[in-house]
């Protein structure tokens, strides 16, 4: 089961510059402001800035579908022809993420909240 695409992650090279730009766009302060991640809640949407995204292969924004069972969701995508890009990874506090890629090269992010 999915709760929809509720998180979008942007890879950024200059976190401070990106924080200024997106902060001005969103008109809110980040709920999390760390050297490894800056997160905003905007209109019931989570927007993240990842200064390590490019080194992890991100070439642009990735939308993350919030799912109840990330392993089942990832296995289901792979069974239907998707390729795993990023294995399931705990990014803190039990929040799990993974990514897959469809046959057209589109990246599908998955996120399971603790």
C-alpha positions in Angstrom: 0.0 0.0 0.0 1.2 3.5 -0.8 0.5 6.8 0.8 1.5 8.6 -2.4 4.6 10.4 -3.5 5.2 12.7 -0.5 9.0 13.2 -0.6 11.2 14.8 -3.3 14.9 14.7 -2.9 17.2 17.2 -4.7 20.9 16.5 -5.1 22.8 19.7 -4.5 26.5 20.6 -4.8 26.4 23.7 -2.6 24.1 23.1 0.4 24.3 26.7 1.7 23.4 28.2 -1.7 20.6 25.6 -2.2 19.2 26.2 1.3 19.0 29.9 0.6 17.3 29.4 -2.8 14.8 26.8 -1.8 14.1 28.5 1.6 13.2 31.6 -0.3 11.0 29.6 -2.7 9.2 27.7 0.0 8.9 30.6 2.5 9.6 28.3 5.5 12.6 27.4 7.6 13.9 23.8 7.4 12.6 21.3 10.0 16.0 19.6 9.7 19.3 21.4 9.0 22.3 19.2 9.1 25.5 19.1 7.0 24.3 15.8 5.4 20.6 16.8 4.8 18.3 19.8 4.9 14.6 19.0 5.0 11.5 21.2 4.5 7.8 20.5 5.0 5.8 22.4 2.4 2.1 21.9 1.8 2.2 18.3 3.3 5.2 17.5 1.1 8.7 16.7 2.3 11.4 18.3 0.2 15.0 17.3 0.9 18.3 18.7 -0.2 21.1 16.1 -0.3 24.7 17.4 -0.6 25.8 13.8 -1.3 23.2 13.0 -3.9 25.4 13.5 -6.9 28.0 11.1 -5.5 25.3 8.6 -5.1 24.4 8.8 -8.7 21.5 11.2 -8.5 21.3 13.4 -11.7 18.2 15.3 -10.7 15.2 15.3 -8.3 13.9 11.9 -7.2 10.3 11.4 -6.0 9.8 8.9 -3.2 6.6 6.9 -2.8 5.7 6.3 0.8 5.0 2.6 1.3 4.0 0.4 4.1 6.5 -2.4 3.3 9.6 -1.3 1.4 11.0 -4.8 0.8 7.7 -6.0 -0.8 7.4 -2.8 -2.9 11.0 -3.1 -4.1 10.8 -6.8 -4.8 7.5 -6.2 -6.7 9.1 -3.6 -8.9 12.1 -5.8 -9.7 9.7 -8.8 -10.4 8.1 -6.5 -13.0 11.3 -5.5 -14.8 12.8 -2.7 -12.7 16.4 -2.7 -11.8 17.6 -1.9 -8.2 19.6 1.3 -8.1 19.9 1.7 -4.3 19.4 -1.2 -1.9 17.2 -0.5 1.2 19.1 1.8 3.5 18.2 3.2 6.9 18.8 6.9 6.7 18.2 7.5 10.4 15.6 6.8 13.0 14.4 3.7 11.2 13.4 5.7 8.0 14.2 3.3 5.1 14.7 4.4 1.5 15.6 2.5 -1.7 15.5 3.3 -5.4 14.8 1.4 -8.6 14.8 2.3 -12.3 12.3 1.3 -14.9 13.1 0.2 -18.4 13.0 3.8 -19.6 15.5 5.0 -17.1 13.0 6.7 -14.7 14.1 6.5 -11.1 11.4 5.3 -8.6 12.1 6.2 -5.0 10.6 4.2 -2.1 10.4 5.4 1.5 9.1 3.5 4.6 8.6 5.5 7.7 9.4 3.8 11.1 
